[in-house]
C-alpha cells in the first residue's frame, strides 16, 4: 500500500461483521484462563497484554500503523514527545555515558539533554549540524552511545543532513536517533536515509487538532546491538529472569526493551482513548500535510516580499540556506511551519504578534489552525542568548505555523498586522 492508504488501513484490520472504526479498549486489565499463561506473559514468552501501563489493543493498533508509515519494525507510543525523547535515550544509556546532538533542536529537548540528563550522569555534546564531518567526528568519545537530530528543527527550520550523520554514527558504531515531528513520514522517512530510531511528538501534525498530547518511538530494526558497545541488549536482564533481548527478540530488541523495561518502570503509556483520537488524526494526515505545505509556501513568499521582514526561514523557499537539502529529503514540502524575523526590536515583533486577529498566540505548533509564537520568550526562554544563537533563534524570531484556513484570509491577517507596525 502507498502511504496515503496506509494511514487509513494499517494497524487495525476489522474482520467480518466487526466495527470499521478502531475500537476503544478502555480497560486496564486483561483476563486469562490460566496462571501458566499469565506467567508466560511475564517471562516474555507468550503474546498478549499484561497491563495497560505497558500495552493496550487500541494503542497497539496505532503503534503498528505508525511503524508501517515510518518503515520500521515496531513502535512504542508514549504520553508525550518529551517522554519519547527520554526513553529513546535511556533505553541505550546509563550514568557515565555520552551522546551527541545537533544544537538546532526544540527548546524542551535541549533542556532535557543539557540539564536533566546531566543530573542523571549522562552528558550531551551539542554540535553545529552544518559543520564538516571531520569537525563533528572530533566530538565522539569511547563512551559515546548515540547521535540525535531533528529532520526539521523547531523553530530554526534547518534541515538535518540525515545521511551525513548516519554515516558518522555508524562509523562510530552508535545509532542515529531522528526526531521527525515536523516532517512526519508523509514528507520524509528518516529510516530510508539511514536513521536507526525515529521519534515524534504526536501532539503536533500526527494529531493535528490539539486535542491530546503524545509521542512515539519507532525502531528501524537495522542497528546491530551486538557490536560490543551495548551490553544491556546482549547480557541477561535480571528483571525478566535472564532474558537476552538480542537473542530472544532479534531485530526487535530495542523496541521490546523500551516497552518491557522502561515503559514498565516509568508508566508513560497513553490511554486507549488518546490513541483513538490520534488514529483519527493519522487518517487525514496526507491531505492535511499537502495543504499545510501549500499554504506555508505562499506565506513564505508573501513575507519575503515585505520590506518589514528581515529574514524568512522556510527550506522550500528558493534561496533558503537549506533549499538543496529540502529537495533531497523533503521534496513534497517542508511542513507548514515558518520562522521569520521582523525588522526592529523584540517589542516590534511582539506588537506584530499582538496585532494578528486570525492567527492564535498559543504555545503550540503544527495544528489545523494558524498559530504564532515568540520562542525566545516562551518555549526557549530557558536558553541563554548564546544558546539561542546556536539553536538558530534570535530575540526577534517569530514562529508561524500555517493552518488550513483559506490562504487569502491568512495573508490578509498578516498584512494588517504588518501595517500596524
C-alpha positions as CSV (number, residue, x, y, z in Angstrom):
1,X,0.0,0.0,0.0
2,X,1.1,3.6,-0.7
3,X,1.5,5.7,2.4
4,X,-1.9,7.6,1.9
5,X,-3.6,4.2,2.0
6,X,-1.6,3.0,5.0
7,X,-2.8,6.0,7.0
8,X,-6.3,4.6,6.7
9,X,-5.8,0.8,6.7
10,X,-2.7,-0.2,8.6
11,X,-2.8,-1.2,12.3
12,X,-6.4,-2.2,12.6
13,X,-7.9,-4.9,10.2
14,X,-11.6,-5.5,11.0
15,X,-12.9,-9.0,10.3
16,X,-16.3,-10.0,9.1
17,X,-19.0,-8.1,11.0
18,X,-16.5,-6.1,13.1
19,X,-16.6,-2.3,13.5
20,X,-14.9,-0.3,10.8
21,X,-13.7,2.3,13.3
22,X,-10.9,1.3,15.6
23,X,-12.5,0.1,18.9
24,X,-11.6,1.8,22.2
25,X,-10.5,-0.9,24.6
26,X,-10.8,1.3,27.7
27,X,-9.5,-1.3,30.1
28,X,-6.5,-1.5,32.4
29,X,-6.8,-5.3,32.8
30,X,-7.0,-8.5,30.7
31,X,-8.4,-11.9,31.7
32,X,-6.6,-15.2,31.1
33,X,-7.7,-18.8,31.5
34,X,-4.6,-20.0,33.4
35,X,-1.9,-18.9,35.8
36,X,0.6,-20.6,33.5
37,X,-0.4,-18.2,30.6
38,X,0.0,-15.1,32.9
39,X,3.4,-16.4,34.0
40,X,4.4,-16.8,30.4
41,X,3.4,-13.2,29.7
42,X,5.7,-12.0,32.5
43,X,8.5,-14.3,31.1
44,X,8.0,-12.6,27.7
45,X,7.5,-16.0,26.1
46,X,3.8,-15.5,25.2
47,X,2.0,-12.8,23.3
48,X,-0.7,-10.8,24.9
49,X,-1.4,-7.8,27.1
50,X,-0.2,-7.8,30.7
51,X,-1.5,-4.5,31.8
52,X,-2.3,-1.2,30.1
53,X,0.7,0.5,31.6
54,X,2.7,-1.4,29.0
55,X,0.4,-2.2,26.2
56,X,-3.3,-1.9,25.1
57,X,-5.1,-3.2,22.0
58,X,-6.2,0.3,20.8
59,X,-2.8,1.8,21.4
60,X,-1.1,-1.3,19.8
61,X,-3.1,-0.8,16.6
62,X,-1.9,2.8,16.4
63,X,1.7,1.7,17.1
64,X,1.5,-0.8,14.3
65,X,0.2,1.9,11.9
66,X,3.0,4.4,12.8
67,X,5.7,1.7,12.4
68,X,4.4,1.0,8.9
69,X,4.3,4.6,8.0
70,X,7.9,5.1,9.0
71,X,9.1,1.8,7.6
72,X,10.1,0.4,11.0
73,X,9.6,-3.0,12.6
74,X,7.9,-1.8,15.7
75,X,6.8,1.3,17.6
76,X,6.0,2.4,21.2
77,X,3.6,5.2,22.0
78,X,4.2,7.5,24.9
79,X,2.2,10.1,26.8
80,X,4.3,13.0,25.3
81,X,7.0,13.8,22.8
82,X,9.3,14.5,25.7
83,X,8.7,11.0,27.1
84,X,9.6,9.6,23.7
85,X,12.9,11.6,23.6
86,X,13.7,10.5,27.2
87,X,13.0,6.8,26.6
88,X,14.8,6.7,23.3
89,X,18.0,7.9,25.1
90,X,17.6,6.0,28.4
91,X,17.0,2.7,26.5
92,X,20.6,2.7,25.5
93,X,22.4,4.8,28.0
94,X,23.3,4.9,31.7
95,X,25.2,7.2,34.1
96,X,28.7,7.8,32.7
97,X,27.6,7.6,29.0
98,X,27.7,10.4,26.4
99,X,25.9,11.3,23.2
100,X,26.0,13.9,20.5
101,X,23.1,16.2,19.5
102,X,22.6,18.8,16.9
103,X,22.3,22.2,18.6
104,X,19.3,23.2,16.5
105,X,16.6,21.3,18.3
106,X,13.4,22.1,20.2
107,X,13.9,24.0,23.5
108,X,12.3,21.4,25.6
109,X,14.6,18.7,24.2
110,X,17.6,20.9,24.7
111,X,16.7,21.4,28.3
112,X,16.2,17.6,28.8
113,X,19.6,16.9,27.3
114,X,21.6,19.7,28.7
115,X,20.2,19.9,32.3
116,X,18.0,16.9,33.3
117,X,20.0,14.1,31.8
118,X,23.2,15.7,33.1
119,X,21.8,15.2,36.6
120,X,21.5,11.5,35.8
121,X,25.1,11.4,34.8
122,X,24.5,11.3,31.0
123,X,26.4,14.0,29.1
124,X,25.4,15.6,25.8
125,X,27.7,17.5,23.5
126,X,25.9,19.9,21.1
127,X,27.3,20.3,17.6
128,X,26.7,22.6,14.7
129,X,24.9,20.3,12.3
130,X,26.2,22.2,9.3
131,X,29.9,21.7,10.3
132,X,32.1,19.4,8.3
133,X,32.1,15.7,9.1
134,X,35.7,15.8,10.3
135,X,34.9,18.5,12.8
136,X,31.9,16.6,14.2
137,X,34.0,13.4,14.4
138,X,36.2,15.1,17.0
139,X,33.3,15.1,19.4
140,X,32.9,11.3,19.5
141,X,34.3,9.6,22.6
142,X,34.8,6.0,23.7
143,X,31.6,6.3,25.8
144,X,29.5,8.0,23.1
145,X,26.3,5.9,22.6
146,X,24.1,7.8,20.1
147,X,23.7,10.8,17.8
148,X,20.5,12.9,17.8
149,X,18.9,15.4,15.4
150,X,15.6,16.8,14.1
151,X,14.6,16.4,10.5
152,X,13.2,20.0,10.6
153,X,14.4,21.9,13.6
154,X,11.9,23.6,15.8
155,X,11.8,26.6,15.3
156,X,15.0,27.3,13.3
157,X,13.6,25.3,10.3
158,X,17.1,24.0,9.5
159,X,17.3,20.6,7.7
160,X,19.3,17.8,9.4
161,X,21.5,16.0,6.9
162,X,20.4,12.5,7.9
163,X,22.8,10.6,5.6
164,X,25.8,12.6,6.8
165,X,25.0,11.9,10.4
166,X,24.0,8.3,9.8
167,X,27.4,7.8,8.2
168,X,29.2,9.4,11.2
169,X,27.1,7.5,13.8
170,X,27.6,4.1,12.1
171,X,31.3,4.7,11.6
172,X,31.5,5.0,15.4
173,X,29.2,2.0,16.0
174,X,26.3,4.0,17.5
175,X,22.7,4.6,16.4
176,X,21.2,7.7,14.9
177,X,18.0,9.0,16.5
178,X,16.0,11.4,14.5
179,X,13.0,13.5,15.6
180,X,10.7,13.6,12.6
181,X,7.9,15.6,14.2
182,X,7.6,18.5,11.7
183,X,8.2,16.4,8.6
184,X,6.0,13.4,9.5
185,X,6.5,10.3,7.4
186,X,4.4,11.9,4.7
187,X,7.2,14.3,3.9
188,X,10.3,12.4,5.0
189,X,11.1,8.8,6.3
190,X,14.4,9.1,8.0
191,X,14.9,5.3,8.1
192,X,15.2,5.4,4.3
193,X,18.2,7.6,4.7
194,X,20.0,5.6,7.4
195,X,18.3,6.6,10.7
196,X,18.0,3.8,13.2
197,X,15.4,5.2,15.6
198,X,12.7,7.8,14.8
199,X,10.7,9.7,17.3
200,X,7.7,12.1,17.1
201,X,5.7,14.4,19.3
202,X,2.4,13.1,18.0
203,X,0.9,16.1,19.7
204,X,1.8,18.0,16.5
205,X,0.8,17.1,12.9
206,X,0.0,13.5,13.6
207,X,-2.8,14.5,15.9
208,X,-3.3,17.8,14.1
209,X,-6.2,19.1,16.2
210,X,-4.6,20.0,19.5
211,X,-6.7,17.5,21.4
212,X,-4.2,15.2,23.1
213,X,-0.5,15.2,24.0
214,X,1.5,12.2,22.9
215,X,4.7,10.8,21.5
216,X,6.1,7.7,19.7
217,X,9.3,5.8,19.2
218,X,9.9,3.8,16.0
219,X,12.6,1.1,15.7
220,X,14.0,0.5,12.3
221,X,15.3,-2.9,13.3
222,X,18.5,-2.2,11.4
223,X,21.1,-1.4,14.1
224,X,23.5,-4.1,15.3
225,X,23.2,-4.0,19.1
226,X,25.7,-6.9,19.3
227,X,28.7,-4.8,18.3
228,X,30.1,-4.8,21.8
229,X,29.0,-1.3,22.9
230,X,25.6,-2.2,24.2
231,X,25.8,-5.0,26.8
232,X,22.3,-4.2,28.1
233,X,21.0,-5.8,24.9
234,X,23.3,-8.8,24.9
235,X,23.5,-9.7,28.6
236,X,20.7,-11.2,30.7
237,X,18.1,-8.9,32.1
238,X,17.7,-9.9,35.7
239,X,14.3,-8.2,35.9
240,X,13.0,-10.7,33.4
241,X,14.6,-14.0,34.5
242,X,17.7,-13.5,32.4
243,X,16.1,-12.6,29.0
244,X,18.7,-11.5,26.5
245,X,17.0,-9.0,24.2
246,X,19.1,-9.6,21.0
247,X,18.8,-13.4,21.5
248,X,15.1,-13.5,22.3
249,X,13.8,-10.7,20.1
250,X,16.3,-10.3,17.3
251,X,15.8,-7.2,15.2
252,X,13.1,-6.0,17.6
253,X,15.5,-5.9,20.6
254,X,15.5,-2.2,21.0
255,X,11.7,-1.5,20.9
256,X,11.0,-4.6,23.1
257,X,13.4,-3.5,25.8
258,X,12.0,0.0,25.7
259,X,8.5,-1.4,26.3
260,X,9.0,-4.1,28.8
261,X,11.8,-2.5,30.8
262,X,11.4,1.3,30.7
263,X,7.7,1.6,30.0
264,X,7.1,-0.9,32.7
265,X,9.1,1.2,35.2
266,X,8.1,4.7,34.0
267,X,4.5,4.1,33.1
268,X,4.2,6.9,30.5
269,X,1.8,4.9,28.3
270,X,-1.1,6.7,26.6
271,X,-4.8,5.8,27.2
272,X,-6.9,3.9,24.7
273,X,-9.0,7.0,24.2
274,X,-5.9,9.1,23.4
275,X,-4.8,6.5,20.8
276,X,-8.2,6.5,19.3
277,X,-8.1,10.3,18.8
278,X,-4.5,10.1,17.4
279,X,-5.7,7.5,14.9
280,X,-8.3,9.9,13.6
281,X,-5.6,12.4,13.0
282,X,-3.4,9.9,11.2
283,X,-6.2,9.1,8.8
284,X,-6.3,12.6,7.4
285,X,-2.5,13.3,7.7
286,X,-1.6,13.1,4.0
287,X,-4.2,15.6,2.8
288,X,-3.5,17.9,5.7
289,X,0.2,17.9,5.1
290,X,-0.3,18.7,1.5
291,X,-2.5,21.7,2.3
292,X,-0.1,22.9,5.1
293,X,2.8,22.9,2.7
294,X,0.9,24.7,0.0
295,X,-0.3,27.4,2.4
296,X,3.1,27.8,4.0
297,X,4.9,28.2,0.7
298,X,2.6,31.1,-0.2
299,X,3.0,32.7,3.2
300,X,6.8,32.4,3.0
301,X,6.8,34.1,-0.4
302,X,4.5,36.8,0.8
303,X,6.7,37.6,3.8
304,X,9.9,37.5,1.8
305,X,8.5,40.4,-0.3
306,X,7.7,42.6,2.7
307,X,10.1,45.4,3.5
308,X,9.3,45.0,7.2
309,X,10.7,41.4,7.3
310,X,14.5,40.9,7.9
311,X,14.7,37.2,7.1
312,X,12.4,34.3,6.4
313,X,13.3,30.7,7.2
314,X,11.5,28.2,5.1
315,X,13.5,25.5,3.4
316,X,11.2,25.1,0.4
317,X,11.7,28.8,-0.5
318,X,14.2,29.1,-3.3
319,X,17.3,30.9,-1.9
320,X,16.9,29.4,1.6
321,X,20.1,28.1,3.1
322,X,18.6,24.6,3.2
323,X,16.8,24.6,-0.2
324,X,19.1,22.0,-1.7
325,X,18.7,19.7,1.3
326,X,15.0,20.2,1.1
327,X,14.9,18.8,-2.5
328,X,16.8,15.7,-1.2
329,X,15.0,14.9,2.0
330,X,11.6,16.8,1.7
331,X,10.7,17.0,-2.0
332,X,6.9,17.1,-1.2
333,X,7.3,20.1,1.1
334,X,8.8,21.3,4.3
335,X,5.8,21.4,6.6
336,X,3.5,24.3,7.5
337,X,5.9,25.9,9.9
338,X,7.8,29.1,9.1
339,X,10.1,31.2,11.2
340,X,10.9,34.9,10.4
341,X,12.5,37.9,11.9
342,X,10.8,41.3,11.9
343,X,13.0,44.4,11.5
344,X,13.3,46.3,14.7
345,X,13.3,45.3,18.3
346,X,11.8,42.4,20.2
347,X,9.0,44.8,21.1
348,X,8.2,45.3,17.4
349,X,7.9,41.6,17.0
350,X,5.6,41.4,20.0
351,X,3.4,44.2,18.7
352,X,3.1,42.4,15.3
353,X,2.0,39.2,17.0
354,X,-0.5,41.0,19.2
355,X,-2.0,42.7,16.1
356,X,-2.8,39.4,14.5
357,X,-6.6,38.6,14.5
358,X,-6.9,35.2,12.8
359,X,-3.7,33.6,14.0
360,X,-3.8,32.4,17.6
361,X,-1.0,33.3,20.0
362,X,-0.5,29.9,21.7
363,X,2.2,27.6,23.0
364,X,1.6,25.0,20.3
365,X,2.6,24.4,16.7
366,X,1.7,22.1,13.7
367,X,-2.1,22.3,14.0
368,X,-5.0,22.8,11.7
369,X,-5.3,26.4,13.0
370,X,-2.8,29.1,12.1
371,X,-0.7,29.7,15.2
372,X,2.0,32.2,16.2
373,X,4.6,32.1,19.0
374,X,7.7,34.1,20.1
375,X,10.1,31.3,21.1
376,X,12.7,33.5,22.9
377,X,10.1,34.5,25.5
378,X,8.2,31.2,25.7
379,X,9.4,27.7,24.6
380,X,13.1,28.6,24.5
381,X,13.2,31.2,27.3
382,X,15.4,28.9,29.5
383,X,18.2,29.3,27.0
384,X,21.0,31.9,27.3
385,X,21.5,34.4,24.4
386,X,24.4,32.3,23.1
387,X,22.4,29.1,23.3
388,X,19.6,30.8,21.4
389,X,22.0,31.8,18.6
390,X,23.4,28.3,18.5
391,X,19.8,27.0,18.1
392,X,19.2,29.4,15.2
393,X,16.9,31.7,17.3
394,X,17.3,35.4,17.5
395,X,15.3,37.5,20.1
396,X,13.1,38.8,17.4
397,X,12.4,35.4,15.7
398,X,8.7,34.5,15.3
399,X,7.4,31.0,14.7
400,X,4.4,31.0,12.4
401,X,2.5,27.7,12.0
402,X,0.3,28.0,8.9
403,X,-3.0,26.3,9.2
404,X,-5.7,25.0,6.9
405,X,-7.7,28.3,6.6
406,X,-8.2,29.9,3.2
407,X,-4.8,31.3,2.2
408,X,-6.4,34.7,1.3
409,X,-7.6,35.1,4.9
410,X,-4.2,34.1,6.3
411,X,-2.4,36.6,4.1
412,X,-4.9,39.4,4.9
413,X,-4.3,38.8,8.6
414,X,-0.5,39.1,8.1
415,X,-0.8,42.2,6.0
416,X,-3.0,44.1,8.6
417,X,-0.6,43.1,11.4
418,X,2.4,44.4,9.3
419,X,0.6,47.6,8.6
420,X,0.1,48.1,12.3
421,X,3.9,48.3,12.9
